[in-house]
Amino acid sequence: MEPHEILLYPLMGEKATTLRERENMLTFIVSKESTKKEIREAVEKMLKVRVSSVNVMHTVEGKKKAHIRLDKKHSADEIASQMGVL
């Protein structure tokens, strides 16, 4: 799968904002078929950052959400700003 097929769109709700500010994490809705490894590779390729960890969960709406912790060298706030989310 191509990176743009894996990362569908970023989330910027209250919880995602708190995670971004306190834990250096970005939150995305991702393809249901994607694996943690594919999500990690897609983020690293599209955003040109290093990923420390990926946690996934399924929402009650039937979507798949990924919390992506960035390496300490990268700022989630700066990346979100570059994406035009902030």
C-alpha positions, -999 to 999 in steps of 0.1 A, spaced: 0 0 0 11 36 -7 16 59 23 -13 81 13 -36 50 13 -25 41 48 -27 76 65 -62 88 58 -63 120 78 -50 135 111 -71 140 142 -70 172 161 -95 167 189 -89 175 226 -72 141 233 -50 143 202 -40 179 211 -31 168 246 -10 139 233 7 161 208 17 187 234 26 164 263 37 131 247 51 143 213 25 121 195 5 126 163 -29 109 159 -42 97 125 -72 77 112 -56 49 92 -66 22 68 -83 -7 85 -60 -32 67 -27 -14 77 -3 -29 102 18 -10 128 49 -16 106 32 -1 75 19 29 95 55 35 109 69 34 74 42 56 59 48 83 86 85 82 82 83 84 44 56 111 42 66 134 71 104 126 70 106 120 107 117 91 129 90 72 148 95 58 182 63 38 186 29 32 171 -2 22 191 -35 14 172 -71 11 184 -104 6 167 -131 32 174 -168 26 180 -175 41 146 -155 12 130 -124 33 122 -88 25 130 -69 52 150 -31 53 153 -12 72 180 23 78 167 51 88 191 79 107 173 115 105 181 128 131 206 146 149 178 113 159 162 85 181 175 49 169 169 38 206 171 62 216 143 51 186 121 14 194 127 21 230 118 39 220 86 9 198 77 -14 228 81 -33 213 110 -25 240 135 
